[in-house]
Amino acid sequence: MFSIRDATLADMAAILPIYNDAVINTTAVFDYTPRSLEAQQAWFAAKQEQGLPVLLAVEQDTVLGFASFGPFRPWPAYRHTVENAIYIAPARRGQGIGKLLLPALFERARAQQAHVMIAGITADNAASLRLHAGLGFTEAGRLHEVGWKFERWLDLVFLEKRL
């Protein structure tokens, strides 16, 4: 069985291949270039400086996935709205890891007085859409053909959950 814990700087080497798999092989990330370890460490340092969580799902010493949130938009009136990110190791997708990571993230967001959590999910990512819907997210809007990856246009679905 796996558990949830806070990430440390030392964990960045373990989450890097999970994130980079999403960049290289999926439409979950609208990026084309894998991150370097230094960039992943800088991402984590920025999260720490902002007081934002990075949670890991681990089994023994193996990182199975991670989740975090950040500001939805940079203006002060949005300070109670956050946007999540969740990534699961390819071999462990569909095994319930996201169903434990996201609720732990909800608790961290509530502790920081977040009122709404947003998820931006590619319309063809049925598994992530199901995961979020199963945890109480509802569709708030759809942006058509706003991303270009793998030689095709991608729609982006915004989901929301009141915390």
N, C-alpha and C positions, 0 to 999 in steps of 0.2 A: 504494500500500500504506500501511497505517497503522502507527503505533508506539504504545508505551505509555510514559507519563511521569507524574511526580508533578504534581499540580495546584498552582497558586498562587492567591493571593487574586484576582489579575487574571482567572483563569479562571472565577470564579463567575458572571459575566454570561453565559458561554457554556454552562455546565451548567444554569443556571436554566430555560431553555425545555425542556430535556430532562426535567428533574424535573417541571416543571409540566404538561407533556403527560401524564405518567403520572398525575398527580393528576386532571386534567380528563377524560381520555379512556380511562383503563384502571382495572382493579381491582388493579393492582400496588401501589398505595399506598392504605391505608385512611384517607385524608384527603379533605376536600372543598374546601379552600381553597388556591389556589396560593400559593406562597411569594413574598415580596418579595425584592428583591436584598439588602436589609439582613438579612433572616432567613437567606438563603443564606450570606451572609458570616459571620454569627454561627455558623451550623452549621459552616462551615469552620474558624473560629477555635477552636471547641470541639474539633474533631478534632485540630487542631495542638497545643492545650494538653494533650490526652490522649496525644499521640504516635501517633495513628492515621492510617493512610494514606488518601489520596484519590488514586486512579489515574485517568488519562485515557487514552482511545484517541483519537489525533489523526491526521489526514491533512493534511499541510502545516500550515496554521494553523487547521483546522476541528476542533472537538471533536465526536467521533462517539458518545461514551458515557463513563460513569464508573462506578467501583466503589469501595466502601469497606467497612470493617467496624467494629464497635463491640462493647462488652460485651454478652453474651447476657442476663445478669441482674446486678443490682448487688451481690450478696453475694460475699465473698472466695473462697468455695469454687468459684465459677464463673470464676475469673480466667484459666483456660486454655481457656475456651470463648468463641468470638466469633460474631457474627451478621453475615452479609454483606448488602450492598445493591448492586444493579447496575442501571443504566439505560442504554438505548441510544436514540439519536435515532430517531424514528419511521421516517424514510426509509432508515435503515441497519440496521434489525432483520433478522435472518436472514442476515447476511453474514459471520458468523464472528467478530465483534468480541468477543462475550462469551466465546468459546473462547480468546481471548488475554488478556482482562482478568482473568478469574477465576483462572487459574493464576498470574498475577503477584501477585494478592491472596493466594493460598495461600502463596507464598514470603514475603511480608511477615508473614503471620500466624505462620508457622513461626519467623521471625526474632525474633518477640516471644514465643516459647515457647507459642503457642496449640497445643492438642492436638486440638480439635474445632472445626469451623466449621458453624454452623447456617444454614439458609435457610428463611425463612417465606414461602411462595408461595401465592397464591390458587389454589384447586383448578382454576379454569377457565383458568389461564395455562399452557396446554399447552407453549408455546415455552420458557418459563422452566423448567418441570419437565423437559423434554427436555434443555435445556442443562445443568442441574445433574446429572441422571442420567448424561449422557454424560461428565461430569467426575468421576464416582465418588461422588456423593451418593446416599444411600438414604433412603427414607421412614422416618421415625421416629414419626410420629403425625399425626392429622388432627383438627382441631377443627371441628365442624359448626355452621354458621350463626352464626359469631361476629362477622361483619362485615356492615354494611348499607350498600350503595352502589348507585346506579342503580336504586333501588326494588326491590332483591332482596337476599336473604340470601346470604352468601358463606362458603364453607368455607376454612379455612386449613390448608395442608399444611406440616408441619415435616419438613425433610430434614436429614441430618447427613453429615458427611464427617470421618473421622479424618485428621488431617494428618501 
